[in-house]
Amino acid sequence: MAQASRAAAAPGLTSDDVVEAALRLVERDGAAGLTMRRLAEELGTAVTAIYWHVGNRDALVDLLVERLLVEMGDVHPVGRAPRARIAGLAAELRQRLLARPHLIALADQRGLTRRMFQPVQVAVAQELARLGITGRRAGTVVQMLQCHVVSSVVLARAVDRSPSDDVVDVQAWEGKLDDPELVETLSALPDLDAAFSVGLDALLDRLL
């Protein structure tokens, strides 16, 4: 019996190996692509070895979401002034949300979205306190910044899902926009990173 258990455990394979492989699979193929059989193929092992190390698929998803929460909780304010650190925290949150779309969706399915944002909320609130902004006003600032970040992420994902053949009808502007540079700019996709930065600066100007 002990010999069979050792075989099922797959020598050399660890639970961290399984979780890391599952992370790669989810980010590459989406949550629907995470099956125990495909994960076993990714690791070059038997399905029984996956069950031995992490349990069933639901247990594995819990581990993935927990890993995400740990990652989201590792925040690093950077900058000499509170405003710079707040801007950096917002940008860092945006990058992490953009980098882990499928894991974010899994966390949302588990009802953990608000918990995911709490570490950044705490860090921003601490910087606001250094500026003398506390209480209800601080809560409003944190919420507005979070809305700006999430809106930017949603827009970026919508652009990514747009058809590649979605072209602009330049003729629709003829006789209405007598400005070649304007037409050229509007014909191109917006710079979403720049839009986020400009909007963040404007928001901080207003809120702080």
VOGUVO-851269 format. One line per 4 residues: number of its first residue (from 1); their letters; for each residue x, y, z of N, C-alpha, C. Coordinates in steps of 0.02 Angstrom, whole numbers. Each point is the difference from the previous one (the first is absolute). Layout:
<nodes>
NUM) a) X/Y/Z/X/Y/Z/X/Y/Z | ...
</nodes>
This chain:
<nodes>
1) maqa) 42/-60/0/-42/60/0/43/62/0 | 52/1/44/45/58/3/35/10/-67 | 19/-55/-33/33/4/-65/-46/33/-52 | -65/-19/1/-49/30/-46/-8/74/13
5) sraa) 0/20/65/-7/70/17/58/41/-25 | 62/-28/6/59/35/-24/-3/8/-76 | -26/-50/-34/-6/4/-72/-50/54/-20 | -56/3/36/-51/50/-15/26/70/12
9) aapg) 45/8/48/26/66/17/48/26/-52 | 25/-41/-45/47/20/-52/64/29/30 | 52/-41/5/64/21/29/26/64/-33 | 21/47/42/28/63/-25/-51/54/-11
13) ltsd) -64/-18/-6/-52/50/-11/-24/27/67 | -10/66/4/-24/31/62/-66/36/-14 | -35/18/53/-63/37/-8/13/68/-32 | 58/30/16/17/64/-32/8/-8/-75
17) dvve) 29/-56/-21/7/-14/-72/-68/-2/-33 | -47/-33/33/-67/-7/-27/-35/68/-6 | 6/40/53/-32/66/0/30/45/-53 | 66/-1/-7/33/42/-50/-21/-21/-71
21) aalr) -5/-64/-12/-21/-24/-65/-73/19/-13 | -41/-4/52/-70/19/-8/-6/75/-15 | 41/40/32/1/72/-14/16/14/-74 | 50/-34/-25/19/8/-70/-57/-21/-46
25) lver) -32/-55/17/-54/-26/-41/-59/48/-2 | -18/26/58/-57/46/5/14/64/-39 | 59/29/9/16/63/-34/7/-9/-75 | 18/-60/-21/7/-13/-72/-66/-17/-33
29) dgaa) -41/-42/33/-60/-27/-32/-65/20/34 | 4/38/55/-59/19/36/-21/-52/51 | -46/19/44/-21/-46/53/-32/-64/-28 | -35/7/-57/-32/-60/-29/52/-50/-24
33) gltm) 61/23/-13/53/-45/-23/34/-38/55 | -18/15/63/30/-35/56/-37/-64/15 | 25/-55/-26/-27/-66/17/57/-41/28 | -16/-49/40/51/-41/31/40/-39/-52
37) rrla) -33/-20/-53/35/-37/-52/51/44/-36 | -21/62/-18/46/45/-34/57/20/45 | -16/9/64/53/17/48/50/-56/7 | -24/-61/1/45/-58/4/45/-3/-62
41) eelg) -29/16/-58/40/1/-61/53/56/3 | -19/57/28/46/56/7/60/-19/44 | -13/-40/51/52/-20/47/34/-65/-19 | -28/-35/-49/28/-64/-20/-7/-53/53
45) tavt) -57/0/33/-11/-48/54/-71/-29/-6 | -19/-41/47/-66/-31/0/-50/45/36 | -64/-6/-18/-52/39/32/-3/-16/75 | 13/-62/17/-3/-19/71/52/38/41
49) aiyw) 56/18/-31/51/39/35/-26/70/16 | -40/28/-44/-28/67/12/-47/-3/60 | -43/-50/1/-46/-8/57/38/-10/65 | 53/-37/-4/40/-14/60/27/64/31
53) hvgn) 24/45/-42/34/60/25/-48/57/17 | -54/9/-38/-42/60/12/-74/-15/8 | -21/-62/-7/-70/-16/5/-35/8/-68 | -66/13/3/-38/5/-62/7/70/-31
57) rdal) -37/11/-55/7/64/-36/-21/59/43 | -55/-7/38/-22/55/43/54/19/51 | 31/-51/29/53/13/49/59/35/-34 | 14/-20/-62/55/32/-37/-16/73/-15
61) vdll) -62/13/-20/-20/70/-14/6/42/63 | -18/-28/57/8/36/64/73/18/11 | 45/-45/-16/72/14/8/23/54/-48 | -27/-1/-61/18/52/-49/-24/68/23
65) verl) -61/3/24/-27/64/23/38/25/61 | 18/-46/45/39/20/59/68/27/-21 | 30/-31/-50/64/25/-26/-9/70/-28 | -54/12/-35/-14/66/-27/-8/51/56
69) lvem) -36/-18/53/-11/47/55/65/18/34 | 45/-49/6/66/14/29/38/49/-44 | -3/-12/-66/34/43/-48/-28/71/2 | -66/6/2/-32/65/2/14/37/66
73) gdvh) 14/-38/51/15/30/65/70/25/7 | 42/-16/-47/71/20/3/8/66/-37 | -17/55/34/1/66/-31/63/38/21 | 24/43/-44/63/35/12/-6/74/-19
77) pvgr) -22/44/46/-2/71/-16/70/26/-16 | 6/35/-56/65/26/-22/-6/75/-13 | 49/38/22/-1/72/-12/16/37/64 | 20/63/-8/19/40/59/-60/33/32
81) apra) -51/16/-39/-59/35/26/-61/-46/-1 | -48/12/46/-60/-41/1/-37/-3/-66 | -5/57/-36/-36/-1/-63/34/-48/-50 | 66/2/-3/36/-44/-46/-11/-73/19
85) riag) -1/-14/65/-10/-69/22/-71/-24/-15 | -49/45/7/-69/-17/-15/-7/-16/-75 | 30/43/-42/-3/-12/-72/33/-66/-18 | 56/-15/33/35/-63/-12/-42/-60/20
89) laae) -35/5/56/-43/-54/23/-56/-13/-50 | -30/53/-26/-54/-7/-49/26/-33/-63 | 59/21/-24/29/-29/-60/19/-73/11 | 26/-16/59/18/-69/16/-62/-44/1
93) lrqr) -54/25/30/-62/-39/2/-25/-13/-71 | 2/51/-42/-23/-9/-69/40/-52/-37 | 65/1/8/43/-48/-35/-14/-71/24 | -12/-9/63/-13/-67/26/-68/-26/-24
97) llar) -49/44/-3/-65/-21/-26/4/-18/-74 | 39/38/-37/8/-15/-71/39/-65/-11 | 46/-15/45/43/-58/-9/-34/-66/18 | -53/3/41/-31/-62/25/-76/-1/-14
101) phli) -22/11/-61/-72/6/-12/-40/-62/20 | 26/-59/-15/-38/-61/13/0/-17/75 | 54/14/34/2/-11/72/-46/50/36 | -1/61/-25/-45/50/29/-72/-24/-6
105) alad) -17/-29/-58/-68/-26/-10/-15/-57/49 | 50/-43/13/-10/-54/48/-12/28/70 | 38/51/19/-9/31/65/-69/31/6 | -23/30/-55/-67/29/0/-53/-53/9
109) qrgl) 9/-58/-33/-47/-55/7/-2/-26/72 | 56/6/35/3/-22/70/-24/55/48 | -22/57/-27/-24/54/42/55/35/39 | 60/3/-29/58/27/36/28/64/-32
113) trrm) -39/31/-44/25/59/-34/16/57/48 | -45/13/47/11/55/47/61/-14/45 | 7/-62/20/59/-17/41/64/10/-39 | -3/-12/-65/59/7/-43/25/72/-1
117) fqpv) -46/48/5/19/71/-3/22/29/68 | -14/-35/53/12/29/66/72/20/15 | 51/-40/-18/69/22/14/18/67/-32 | -21/11/-62/14/63/-33/-40/56/33
121) qvav) -61/-15/19/-41/50/34/34/24/64 | 27/-47/38/35/17/62/61/43/-16 | 39/-19/-49/61/37/-17/-16/71/-22 | -52/8/-42/-20/67/-23/-25/41/60
125) aqel) -40/-30/43/-27/36/58/57/24/45 | 52/-39/7/57/21/41/35/61/-30 | 5/1/-67/31/57/-33/-45/62/6 | -65/-10/-5/-47/56/8/4/29/70
129) arlg) 9/-43/50/5/24/69/60/46/8 | 54/-14/-37/59/43/3/-14/69/-29 | -51/4/-42/-21/64/-28/-56/32/41 | -18/-31/56/-52/26/42/-70/-17/-24
133) itgr) -6/-47/-46/-65/-19/-28/-21/-65/34 | -53/2/38/-24/-58/37/-76/-4/-4 | -28/-49/35/-72/-6/6/-36/-11/-66 | -60/29/-6/-42/-10/-58/34/25/-64
137) ragt) 36/57/6/33/26/-59/53/-49/-25 | 38/-29/45/51/-49/-21/-33/-60/-33 | -56/-23/28/-35/-57/-29/-24/15/-71 | -23/62/-11/-22/19/-67/58/2/-48
141) vvqm) 57/26/21/59/2/-43/21/-70/-20 | 3/-46/48/19/-69/-14/-48/-31/-50 | -64/10/10/-50/-30/-45/5/29/-71 | 10/66/-5/5/31/-66/62/-25/-38
145) lqch) 55/-7/35/61/-27/-31/-11/-71/-23 | -33/-40/42/-14/-69/-19/-45/-4/-61 | -50/44/-3/-44/1/-59/39/18/-63 | 46/48/6/40/20/-58/43/-59/-25
149) vvss) 30/-35/47/42/-57/-19/-42/-54/-33 | -55/-19/30/-42/-54/-26/-29/20/-68 | -21/62/-8/-27/23/-64/52/-6/-55 | 62/18/17/54/-4/-49/12/-72/-21
153) vvla) -3/-46/48/11/-71/-14/-56/-28/-43 | -62/18/16/-57/-24/-39/5/25/-72 | 19/64/-9/8/28/-67/55/-37/-38 | 56/-13/32/55/-34/-33/-21/-70/-23
157) ravd) -38/-35/41/-22/-67/-19/-51/3/-57 | -41/52/0/-49/8/-55/36/12/-65 | 53/40/1/40/13/-60/34/-64/-24 | 25/-40/47/32/-63/-18/-48/-48/-34
161) rsps) -64/4/19/-50/-46/-28/-30/26/-65 | 17/62/-19/-27/28/-61/25/-38/-61 | -40/-6/-52/22/-35/-61/61/34/-30 | 46/-40/-26/62/29/-29/-15/39/-64
165) ddvv) -58/-14/-31/-17/34/-63/-48/59/12 | -4/22/63/-42/57/17/35/64/-20 | -17/26/-59/35/58/-28/-44/62/4 | 33/57/-4/-35/64/2/-18/23/-70
169) dvqa) -60/25/-9/-21/29/-64/20/73/-1 | 59/14/-28/27/68/-1/-46/46/-39 | -34/-26/-50/-43/42/-42/-58/30/41 | -17/-30/55/-54/27/42/19/68/30
173) wegk) 65/15/1/22/65/27/10/53/-54 | -3/-21/-62/13/48/-54/-53/56/0 | 26/62/-4/-45/58/1/-22/19/70 | 18/-40/50/-20/14/69/60/16/44
177) lddp) 56/-33/-14/61/12/38/55/20/-49 | 11/65/-6/52/25/-46/65/8/38 | 25/-57/25/61/-1/41/34/-68/-9 | 47/-5/-47/31/-65/-15/32/-34/60
181) elve) 33/39/43/32/-31/58/-53/-28/48 | -54/35/8/-54/-24/43/-29/-65/-28 | -13/-1/-65/-27/-60/-31/48/-59/6 | 64/14/-9/51/-53/5/1/-28/71
185) tlsa) -5/44/50/1/-22/69/-62/-40/17 | -58/24/-21/-62/-36/14/-5/-66/-37 | 37/-7/-55/-2/-62/-38/39/-56/35 | 46/19/43/41/-49/36/-34/-20/66
189) lpdl) 18/-58/25/-25/-21/65/28/47/54 | -39/15/51/25/44/53/56/-33/40 | 45/41/25/53/-25/44/-30/-7/69 | -18/-60/18/-36/-11/64/44/13/60
193) daaf) 65/-14/-6/45/14/56/4/75/12 | 6/39/-54/2/73/7/-66/26/27 | -55/-27/-25/-66/22/24/-7/-13/74 | 24/-57/24/-3/-15/71/41/51/40
197) svgl) 61/14/-23/44/46/36/-28/70/3 | -25/24/-57/-30/67/-2/-61/4/45 | -43/-50/-5/-59/-2/43/17/-4/74 | 52/-38/16/21/-7/69/26/67/27
201) dall) 40/34/-39/25/65/21/-57/50/11 | -48/0/-47/-57/46/7/-41/-18/62 | -8/-64/13/-39/-22/57/34/19/65 | 66/-10/2/37/18/61/0/75/11
205) drll) 4/39/-54/-4/73/6/-66/20/33 | -53/-33/-21/-67/16/26/-9/-24/71 | 23/-60/15/-14/-31/64/47/23/56 | 61/16/-18/50/17/51/7/76/10
</nodes>
